[in-house]
Amino acid sequence: MEYEKIAAKVSTASSLCETCVHGLVARSEGDAQRFTICDWPYVAIVVPIQVASCGRYQHRNVPELDQMEEIALDLTKESAVIGRIGFRSGEEDEN
């Protein structure tokens, strides 16, 4: 894909795109110029402004629901882990 080269003077305030899963932000040295691309709608679009609010914002460091379920500890009664949680007595250490 070809992207138009956009050079715009921007302030030092950050944009939501910098921490979004869908955003790609390229900055020049000294943050004098910024080029932002959003790939949420499956077709990359150039974002010429600093975004303060976005309905499709998804933080890069927050896992999705299925990822959280995968790493979650099962604490149901049927779980084999329940018997091993907590402090052990000295008798258990000797066996």
C-alpha beads as a LAMMPS data file, in Angstrom:
LAMMPS data file: protein, C-alpha beads

95 atoms
94 bonds

1 atom types
1 bond types

-500.0 500.0 xlo xhi
-500.0 500.0 ylo yhi
-500.0 500.0 zlo zhi

Masses

1 110.0

Atoms # bond

1 1 1 0.000 0.000 0.000
2 1 1 1.094 3.503 -0.657
3 1 1 0.551 6.081 2.005
4 1 1 0.620 9.794 1.521
5 1 1 3.448 11.415 3.368
6 1 1 1.943 13.782 5.843
7 1 1 4.037 16.204 7.819
8 1 1 2.247 18.230 10.430
9 1 1 3.407 20.252 13.367
10 1 1 1.995 18.725 16.536
11 1 1 2.221 19.548 20.186
12 1 1 3.877 17.243 22.713
13 1 1 0.470 15.992 23.932
14 1 1 0.038 12.291 23.283
15 1 1 -2.671 10.670 21.201
16 1 1 -4.692 7.559 22.079
17 1 1 -3.281 6.000 18.912
18 1 1 0.123 5.657 20.601
19 1 1 -1.212 3.049 23.059
20 1 1 -3.891 1.465 20.852
21 1 1 -3.603 -2.010 19.311
22 1 1 -4.771 -0.627 15.970
23 1 1 -2.534 2.439 15.845
24 1 1 0.846 2.915 14.240
25 1 1 2.570 6.180 15.095
26 1 1 5.852 7.258 13.541
27 1 1 7.479 10.388 14.966
28 1 1 10.435 12.414 13.857
29 1 1 13.319 13.258 16.120
30 1 1 12.215 15.864 18.610
31 1 1 8.548 15.008 17.976
32 1 1 8.269 17.808 15.399
33 1 1 6.413 15.652 12.873
34 1 1 4.054 12.720 13.361
35 1 1 2.534 10.187 10.957
36 1 1 -0.363 8.104 12.353
37 1 1 -2.088 5.138 10.729
38 1 1 -5.155 3.278 12.082
39 1 1 -5.758 -0.245 10.793
40 1 1 -8.982 -0.964 12.698
41 1 1 -11.358 -0.997 9.733
42 1 1 -9.061 -3.558 7.997
43 1 1 -7.999 -0.861 5.556
44 1 1 -5.251 1.357 6.889
45 1 1 -6.270 4.995 7.087
46 1 1 -4.189 8.051 7.864
47 1 1 -5.248 9.913 11.009
48 1 1 -4.216 13.567 10.627
49 1 1 -5.229 14.626 14.173
50 1 1 -4.311 13.729 17.734
51 1 1 -7.101 11.476 18.967
52 1 1 -8.519 12.206 22.437
53 1 1 -11.487 9.799 22.304
54 1 1 -12.158 6.763 20.097
55 1 1 -14.977 4.206 20.103
56 1 1 -12.664 1.434 18.866
57 1 1 -9.789 2.095 21.276
58 1 1 -8.169 -1.069 22.651
59 1 1 -5.149 -0.700 24.927
60 1 1 -2.073 -2.708 23.879
61 1 1 -1.221 -3.943 27.379
62 1 1 -4.688 -5.191 28.394
63 1 1 -5.309 -8.847 27.481
64 1 1 -8.510 -9.880 25.746
65 1 1 -11.155 -11.942 27.580
66 1 1 -10.107 -15.291 26.083
67 1 1 -6.467 -14.616 27.054
68 1 1 -7.493 -13.833 30.648
69 1 1 -9.603 -17.015 30.844
70 1 1 -6.660 -19.066 29.594
71 1 1 -4.281 -17.839 32.322
72 1 1 -6.870 -17.790 35.142
73 1 1 -6.439 -20.184 38.071
74 1 1 -9.297 -22.701 38.459
75 1 1 -10.576 -22.450 42.053
76 1 1 -13.598 -24.748 41.875
77 1 1 -14.019 -27.641 44.363
78 1 1 -13.290 -30.132 41.603
79 1 1 -9.887 -28.585 41.073
80 1 1 -6.929 -30.700 42.201
81 1 1 -5.114 -27.540 43.298
82 1 1 -7.456 -26.807 46.246
83 1 1 -5.847 -29.413 48.522
84 1 1 -2.400 -27.897 48.010
85 1 1 -3.167 -24.222 48.631
86 1 1 -1.976 -22.615 51.883
87 1 1 0.575 -23.472 54.560
88 1 1 1.907 -26.984 55.081
89 1 1 2.453 -28.645 58.419
90 1 1 5.821 -30.107 59.384
91 1 1 4.411 -33.635 58.982
92 1 1 3.754 -33.050 55.281
93 1 1 7.354 -31.888 54.744
94 1 1 8.768 -35.100 56.241
95 1 1 6.699 -37.421 54.000

Bonds

1 1 1 2
2 1 2 3
3 1 3 4
4 1 4 5
5 1 5 6
6 1 6 7
7 1 7 8
8 1 8 9
9 1 9 10
10 1 10 11
11 1 11 12
12 1 12 13
13 1 13 14
14 1 14 15
15 1 15 16
16 1 16 17
17 1 17 18
18 1 18 19
19 1 19 20
20 1 20 21
21 1 21 22
22 1 22 23
23 1 23 24
24 1 24 25
25 1 25 26
26 1 26 27
27 1 27 28
28 1 28 29
29 1 29 30
30 1 30 31
31 1 31 32
32 1 32 33
33 1 33 34
34 1 34 35
35 1 35 36
36 1 36 37
37 1 37 38
38 1 38 39
39 1 39 40
40 1 40 41
41 1 41 42
42 1 42 43
43 1 43 44
44 1 44 45
45 1 45 46
46 1 46 47
47 1 47 48
48 1 48 49
49 1 49 50
50 1 50 51
51 1 51 52
52 1 52 53
53 1 53 54
54 1 54 55
55 1 55 56
56 1 56 57
57 1 57 58
58 1 58 59
59 1 59 60
60 1 60 61
61 1 61 62
62 1 62 63
63 1 63 64
64 1 64 65
65 1 65 66
66 1 66 67
67 1 67 68
68 1 68 69
69 1 69 70
70 1 70 71
71 1 71 72
72 1 72 73
73 1 73 74
74 1 74 75
75 1 75 76
76 1 76 77
77 1 77 78
78 1 78 79
79 1 79 80
80 1 80 81
81 1 81 82
82 1 82 83
83 1 83 84
84 1 84 85
85 1 85 86
86 1 86 87
87 1 87 88
88 1 88 89
89 1 89 90
90 1 90 91
91 1 91 92
92 1 92 93
93 1 93 94
94 1 94 95
